[in-house]
Amino acid sequence: MIKVSASIVTYNNVKYIEKAAATLLDSVKDSNIDFRLYVFDNGSTDGTVELLKSKFSDNPRFFLHESDENIGFGKAHNKMLKVFDDWKADYHCVVNPDVVIEDDIVSKMVNYAEEHPEVVQLSPRICFPDGRDQILGKRRPHIWYLAASRLRGKDPGRLLSRYAMLNADYSKPFEIKNATGCFMFFRGDAFRSVGGFDDRYFMYFEDCDITRTMGKLGKVLFFPDAIVYHVWARDSKRNTKLKIIHIQSMLKYDLKWRTI
C-alpha cells in the first residue's frame, strides 16, 4: 500500500483548522492509500490545540506535535521530517490550515505521480472558496512580478498574467518554476533528500525556494485535475510586521539564488 503523509503548521488558526483537517482526513477515508496527517502547532494561544485534541485525538490517522514557541513555517514542517523519514512515506503533502478539500485529490496526485516517475512535485489548482481561480505565480519571482501582484486591480495586467502563466492551457498539466505553499505535493524520497524547506526563511518565499530546489531533481508540474479551496487572507498586505518578514524573505531568496 502506498504511504502518504501530510503536514499542517498552525499558529492561532482556530478559525480555520478544524475544517482544513476534517476535509483532508475525510477526503482519503475511502482511498486505498495509507495516510497520516501531522499537525505541528507553533505555540498557539487561541485554543487551536485544545480544539484539535477535542476533535481529532481519536482518529488513528491524526498526530499532533506541540511547540511552546513560534519557530516559523518551514522550520516547523522540517521538525516533522524525522517522523516522515522513519515512516518512509512515498509522497508528502504540505497543507495550509486555511485550505479546504472537497474530494480525494491526494489519490489523484498519487496516481499521476506513479505514472510519471520524472515528476517530483505537483501543484494543484488553487481556488477561492467561491470557486474563482486565485492568480498565483508560476514563474520564478521577480521584483516586477511581485510589484504587479501587490498593485493588482480587477484586471491582472500583462506582468501578473505572465507571472501566473494565465495564457497556458489550464486543462492539462504543464511545467512550472514556482508552486504556491498553500498545498504542495512532493515525492517523498525527493523531499527527504533535500532536507525539506530551507529554514532560514521564517515564512514567505520558502515555497519559491523549495520549488526551485526540487526542479533540480525532476519535473515540477501544475496539476489542474486536483482542486483545493484556499481562504488566502494575504495578511502581509495589512500587517506591518508580516510585511517586513515578507521583504526579508524576498532578500534572502534573491541573495541565495544569485550566488548559486
C-alpha positions as semicolon CSV with decimal commas, in nm:
position;residue;x (nm);y (nm);z (nm)
1;M;0,000;0,000;0,000
2;I;0,129;0,346;-0,091
3;K;0,210;0,565;0,208
4;V;0,120;0,935;0,206
5;S;0,191;1,184;0,484
6;A;0,062;1,540;0,513
7;S;0,169;1,818;0,746
8;I;-0,008;2,133;0,859
9;V;0,165;2,401;1,067
10;T;-0,068;2,605;1,286
11;Y;-0,032;2,930;1,474
12;N;-0,354;3,076;1,615
13;N;-0,562;2,920;1,338
14;V;-0,863;2,815;1,544
15;K;-1,091;2,984;1,289
16;Y;-0,987;2,754;1,004
17;I;-0,801;2,446;1,121
18;E;-1,093;2,219;1,208
19;K;-1,236;2,239;0,857
20;A;-0,894;2,201;0,695
21;A;-0,803;1,889;0,894
22;A;-1,152;1,738;0,876
23;T;-1,193;1,775;0,500
24;L;-0,844;1,642;0,432
25;L;-0,893;1,336;0,653
26;D;-1,242;1,278;0,517
27;S;-1,124;1,302;0,156
28;V;-0,897;0,997;0,190
29;K;-1,108;0,781;0,423
30;D;-1,222;0,553;0,138
31;S;-0,894;0,555;-0,054
32;N;-0,651;0,264;-0,086
33;I;-0,356;0,469;0,045
34;D;-0,205;0,457;0,392
35;F;-0,248;0,818;0,501
36;R;-0,127;1,012;0,805
37;L;-0,185;1,377;0,894
38;Y;0,067;1,551;1,120
39;V;-0,013;1,890;1,271
40;F;0,266;2,095;1,427
41;D;0,143;2,380;1,645
42;N;0,372;2,680;1,683
43;G;0,262;2,780;2,032
44;S;-0,097;2,891;1,963
45;T;-0,279;3,079;2,237
46;D;-0,626;3,098;2,078
47;G;-0,749;2,746;2,156
48;T;-0,617;2,581;1,838
49;V;-0,451;2,294;2,027
50;E;-0,748;2,233;2,253
51;L;-0,979;2,222;1,951
52;L;-0,757;1,977;1,765
53;K;-0,735;1,747;2,066
54;S;-1,111;1,750;2,120
55;K;-1,196;1,685;1,755
56;F;-0,925;1,450;1,627
57;S;-0,750;1,272;1,915
58;D;-0,946;0,952;1,843
59;N;-0,853;0,947;1,475
60;P;-0,567;0,696;1,418
61;R;-0,452;0,892;1,113
62;F;-0,407;1,216;1,308
63;F;-0,092;1,315;1,500
64;L;-0,036;1,640;1,690
65;H;0,301;1,787;1,783
66;E;0,323;2,095;2,008
67;S;0,585;2,368;2,041
68;D;0,591;2,638;2,307
69;E;0,724;2,895;2,059
70;N;0,663;3,009;1,703
71;I;0,959;2,874;1,507
72;G;0,820;2,961;1,164
73;F;0,663;2,777;0,872
74;G;0,946;2,584;0,709
75;K;1,129;2,503;1,031
76;A;0,812;2,359;1,184
77;H;0,750;2,139;0,880
78;N;1,112;2,026;0,897
79;K;1,075;1,931;1,263
80;M;0,849;1,652;1,143
81;L;1,091;1,529;0,878
82;K;1,233;1,265;1,113
83;V;0,884;1,124;1,155
84;F;0,838;1,117;0,778
85;D;1,182;0,960;0,737
86;D;1,113;0,685;0,993
87;W;0,782;0,601;0,829
88;K;0,924;0,640;0,475
89;A;0,615;0,791;0,313
90;D;0,610;0,755;-0,065
91;Y;0,457;1,101;-0,100
92;H;0,420;1,403;0,124
93;C;0,176;1,696;0,120
94;V;0,235;2,035;0,278
95;V;-0,102;2,194;0,355
96;N;-0,206;2,534;0,489
97;P;-0,451;2,549;0,782
98;D;-0,693;2,760;0,573
99;V;-0,731;2,510;0,288
100;V;-1,043;2,304;0,224
101;I;-1,051;1,977;0,026
102;E;-1,374;1,866;-0,143
103;D;-1,271;1,535;-0,300
104;D;-0,987;1,283;-0,293
105;I;-0,725;1,493;-0,468
106;V;-0,446;1,310;-0,284
107;S;-0,523;0,986;-0,468
108;K;-0,544;1,176;-0,799
109;M;-0,197;1,318;-0,743
110;V;-0,056;0,986;-0,630
111;N;-0,192;0,811;-0,937
112;Y;-0,045;1,074;-1,169
113;A;0,293;1,065;-0,996
114;E;0,300;0,685;-1,011
115;E;0,250;0,704;-1,388
116;H;0,511;0,982;-1,430
117;P;0,826;0,894;-1,231
118;E;1,006;1,202;-1,365
119;V;0,771;1,424;-1,160
120;V;0,898;1,523;-0,815
121;Q;0,638;1,787;-0,723
122;L;0,279;1,871;-0,815
123;S;0,089;2,193;-0,754
124;P;-0,293;2,173;-0,764
125;R;-0,536;2,430;-0,897
126;I;-0,598;2,683;-0,619
127;C;-0,939;2,849;-0,594
128;F;-1,112;3,089;-0,362
129;P;-1,395;2,934;-0,155
130;D;-1,644;3,067;-0,413
131;G;-1,469;2,878;-0,694
132;R;-1,279;3,164;-0,858
133;D;-0,921;3,087;-0,955
134;Q;-0,651;3,251;-0,747
135;I;-0,394;3,427;-0,962
136;L;-0,068;3,288;-0,826
137;G;0,288;3,299;-0,953
138;K;0,411;3,004;-1,157
139;R;0,732;3,158;-1,290
140;R;1,031;3,240;-1,073
141;P;0,964;3,553;-0,865
142;H;1,099;3,883;-0,990
143;I;1,067;4,226;-0,832
144;W;0,843;4,348;-1,116
145;Y;0,615;4,046;-1,089
146;L;0,587;4,095;-0,713
147;A;0,509;4,465;-0,757
148;A;0,239;4,379;-1,010
149;S;0,091;4,131;-0,762
150;R;0,081;4,393;-0,485
151;L;-0,071;4,660;-0,708
152;R;-0,322;4,441;-0,887
153;G;-0,667;4,567;-0,972
154;K;-0,962;4,377;-1,115
155;D;-0,762;4,316;-1,433
156;P;-0,438;4,123;-1,360
157;G;-0,250;4,313;-1,629
158;R;0,036;4,198;-1,851
159;L;0,305;4,137;-1,588
160;L;0,085;3,946;-1,344
161;S;-0,068;3,745;-1,628
162;R;0,282;3,642;-1,735
163;Y;0,386;3,561;-1,375
164;A;0,078;3,340;-1,327
165;M;0,109;3,190;-1,679
166;L;-0,256;3,273;-1,749
167;N;-0,209;3,206;-2,120
168;A;-0,117;2,841;-2,058
169;D;-0,364;2,559;-2,119
170;Y;-0,513;2,505;-1,773
171;S;-0,695;2,189;-1,885
172;K;-0,381;1,975;-1,862
173;P;-0,060;1,956;-1,654
174;F;0,228;2,183;-1,750
175;E;0,572;2,256;-1,611
176;I;0,616;2,548;-1,370
177;K;0,905;2,713;-1,185
178;N;0,715;2,830;-0,876
179;A;0,447;2,649;-0,674
180;T;0,235;2,809;-0,404
181;G;0,294;2,688;-0,049
182;C;-0,073;2,657;0,046
183;F;-0,076;2,300;-0,091
184;M;0,239;2,126;-0,214
185;F;0,268;1,760;-0,314
186;F;0,616;1,604;-0,313
187;R;0,767;1,270;-0,400
188;G;0,876;1,152;-0,055
189;D;1,232;1,047;-0,127
190;A;1,299;1,372;-0,315
191;F;1,158;1,585;-0,032
192;R;1,368;1,400;0,224
193;S;1,681;1,416;0,010
194;V;1,682;1,799;0,012
195;G;1,609;1,813;0,385
196;G;1,273;1,979;0,342
197;F;1,248;2,357;0,346
198;D;1,537;2,598;0,389
199;D;1,456;2,710;0,743
200;R;1,639;3,040;0,705
201;Y;1,301;3,168;0,587
202;F;1,074;3,227;0,887
203;M;0,783;3,243;0,644
204;Y;0,726;3,353;0,283
205;F;0,941;3,254;-0,017
206;E;1,017;2,909;0,125
207;D;0,772;2,775;-0,135
208;C;0,953;2,951;-0,422
209;D;1,282;2,828;-0,282
210;I;1,192;2,461;-0,247
211;T;1,025;2,454;-0,588
212;R;1,350;2,574;-0,739
213;T;1,544;2,313;-0,540
214;M;1,307;2,032;-0,638
215;G;1,329;2,141;-1,001
216;K;1,692;2,030;-0,998
217;L;1,576;1,673;-0,921
218;G;1,293;1,637;-1,171
219;K;0,980;1,799;-1,308
220;V;0,752;2,032;-1,113
221;L;0,405;2,048;-1,266
222;F;0,083;2,242;-1,228
223;F;-0,185;1,972;-1,194
224;P;-0,534;2,112;-1,266
225;D;-0,721;1,784;-1,205
226;A;-0,672;1,843;-0,830
227;I;-0,850;2,148;-0,688
228;V;-0,816;2,295;-0,339
229;Y;-1,003;2,590;-0,191
230;H;-0,792;2,849;-0,011
231;V;-0,910;3,144;0,201
232;W;-0,588;3,338;0,119
233;A;-0,607;3,615;0,377
234;R;-0,292;3,790;0,239
235;D;-0,210;3,913;0,590
236;S;0,123;4,066;0,490
237;K;-0,061;4,337;0,296
238;R;-0,220;4,468;0,618
239;N;0,024;4,368;0,893
240;T;0,344;4,574;0,912
241;K;0,541;4,304;1,096
242;L;0,447;4,042;0,836
243;K;0,525;4,285;0,555
244;I;0,878;4,326;0,695
245;I;0,919;3,948;0,721
246;H;0,798;3,918;0,362
247;I;1,060;4,168;0,240
248;Q;1,335;3,999;0,444
249;S;1,247;3,662;0,293
250;M;1,248;3,810;-0,057
251;L;1,600;3,943;0,002
252;K;1,719;3,608;0,141
253;Y;1,580;3,430;-0,166
254;D;1,744;3,674;-0,405
255;L;2,082;3,657;-0,233
256;K;2,075;3,278;-0,210
257;W;1,995;3,207;-0,573
258;R;2,210;3,486;-0,710
259;T;2,514;3,308;-0,566
260;I;2,427;2,952;-0,679
